[in-house]
Amino acid sequence: MSRELPVLDETRCTGCGDCVRVCPTQCLVMAATLPYLARPLDCVSCAVCVVVCPVNALKMAAPLSA
């Protein structure tokens, strides 16, 4: 089963934390000044984080397989 996860463009991110605040599963956390997907297995691929980002720093993408 392939699902998409949020991917951050660090060059666009302002560190506002909106994505972390709206994450329904709390799998995103702030790591210093940038959001970090700390628990990717908890992500439900809802894309709410992408929608609320004011600078379009997040996108959904399939994770790279090992």
N, C-alpha and C positions, 0 to 999 in steps of 0.2 A: 504494500500500500504506500503510495507516494503522496505526501502532503507538503504544503508549502509552509515555510517559516519566515518570520520577518528578518530582513537583512538591512543593516544600517550603512548608510553612506556617511562616514565620519566627517567628510569635508563639508557636508550640508548641515549636520546636526548642530543645534544651538544649546543643547543640554537643558531644555525647558522641563523635561520630565513628564510631559503630557501623556506620552505613550505608556509610561510606567503606571501612572495614576489610573488609566482606563483599562488596563489589562485584566480581564475577568478571572484569569487563573493565577495571576501574580507571578508569571514566569519571567517577566521582564523586571530588572532591577537597575538602579543607577550604580554604575561603577565609576567613581570619581565624578566626572562631568558628562559621561555618556551612558546611554542605556545599554544593557547587556542582557542577552537571552540566557539567563542563568540555568533555567530548567526547560530545555527544548522539548523534552518528552511530555511536559505539562501543557504545551501550547496546543490550542484547539484550532489554529489557523483561521480565526475569526476576522483578522485584518483590521480590527478596531484601531489598533496602534497606528496603522498606515493611514487610516482615514483622518485621525485627529492630528497628525503631524503637520504643524503650520508651515514647515519648510520642505516638505516632501523628501525627508531624509530616510524614510523607510519604504521598502517594497517587499512584496512576498515573492519567494523563490523556493524551488525545490532544493533541499539540502544536498550537498555533494556527498556521494557515496564513497566509502573507503575502498 
